[in-house]
Amino acid sequence: MKGLSGKIIGLVVVVLIIVVTLGLYLVTNHFTSTVTPSTAPPVTSTSNITLTVVTFSGESANFIQYAGELFSQEHPGVTVKVYAYPFSEYITKELTVLEAGSSQYDIIGYTSTSAQKVAPYLVPLNSSDFNMSDIILPQEEFGGIIYNVTSHQNVMIGIAYETAVYLMAYKSSIFENQTLANEFYEEYHVPFNPVMWDNWTDVIDADQFLTSHHITEYGFLIDDHVSHGIIDAYPAVYGWYYIRDYNLSHNGYGIPGFNIMFENYILPGFEYPLPSFNSTAGIEALETYKQLVSYEPNPSSLQVCYGNIGELYANASGAFLFTTQISELPNTQVNETLLAPLPGGYAETGTDFLGISKYSLHKQLALEFLQFLVSPKVQMLAFLKFDKFPISKEAFTQLLMNASIPSFEREWLNATYQAALEAWANPPNIPPTYSSLIPDFNNQIYAYLTGQVTDPNTALQTAASEWISAVESYYGG
């Protein structure tokens, strides 16, 4: 799979044209009646204005600051200042300022799962202010758009400024070995190519094959950490079973904010949907998840998390990870790492967003900066200078055609783009997610994975009951 042929690039371009045309139609219909138009007044002067952005520290913040300097060149008298705080602190610092009604920050950074925390303090955006046909919509929908349980409408509160998807990383040194490929196919009658895997059984077969033949010490790594990782890993697996259960998925991928781990409809008399994972599909997904974990280090106590996946990757077959984690892989193995969607051709998203504070004194200028940030030319620079995958479809197209980019990076771009279009297997991001839903769910799943609870149905039913209580407590029963 080294390099991209002209035929593949040509196919991608054709697909992009079709998707852009369809996307314009879908986005227009999706937002027309649901998004509150922007009421930001026009800026009368850009003389000596400082536009402030607050977000978490890291390469994303560095990219925003870089884009801010470019923006200043086009807007004399405007300075963009990014305030970046450690990830563990930034939301608290933002909320302290917002709750006080302060105009200190014009643009507010947030993640998918913190969207509802900052939503009350953000200006509803008008989708017509952005070229939404160029934006990868599944990335925008997980945090940029929220469901208002009072108005029963979807509201656009922020714009995704990069693409991040949870998919499969694998090593070409292993999976392009023809001897291993022949042995694997003879034993399992499955192609030795993660891109061609149709279900999670193929992954488990590969884990068993590679570890039993002592090719790698571990199978495909998948996050199993109780503090957070389980809520990312389980929906990724559950998505395969969810989409094949018509009773769960016949109306799509769930209500924005609640997503696939809740039912995609609201029963009469309720203000919110009920959990969906306490089902046959949920049980099958959990049993699969446990088999995947069994090929990892210390399956009796679990330890795979964001912080050590790069270290463990050296002795693994591959890993399920967010594209933002590629930079954490060992330098000696990055060049041989290729990407594939989750088995069956889908993904999970974990995108970051920027919204406009309702207390900002420069709302129109803030909007113009967000428009600038997601423009194709700036999005291309996000990848070239900061290794951030674009949110712009046109940027993806241009980068894929850039022969100066190493072939393995163009393969990353192609795989990430295709996965991003099908990134719907997402956990919830409603207000009680962090405080209640994540610990309630993770603790029950952890107990099952480590053998403290032996019945998967018991773990899932207990978690579902706790979720119902948490949602009722927040929204009212």
Secondary structure, 3 states (H helix, E strand, C coil): CCCCCHHHHHHHHHHHHHHHHHHHHHHHHHHCCCCCCCCCCCCCCCCCEEEEEEEECCHHHHHHHHHHHHHHHHCCCEEEEEEEECHHHHHHHHHHHHHCCCCCCCEEEEEHHHHHHHHHHECCCCHHHCCHHHECHHHHHCCCEEEECCCCEEEECCEECCECEEEEEEEHHHHCCHHHHHHHHHHHCCCCCHHHCCCHHHHHHHHHHHHHCCCCCEEEECCCCCCCCHHHHHHHHHHHHHHCCHHHHCCCCCCCCCHHHECCCCCCCCCCCCECCCCHHHHHHHHHHHHHHCCCCCCCCCCCCCCCHHHHHCCEEEEEEEHHHHHHCCHHHHCCEEEECECCCEEEECCEEEEEECCCCCHHHHHHHHHHHCCHHHHHHHHHHHCCECCEHHHHHHHHCCCCCCHHHHHHHHHHHHHHCCECCCCCCCCCHHHHHHHHHHHHHHHHHCCCCCCHHHHHHHHHHHHHHHHHHHHCC
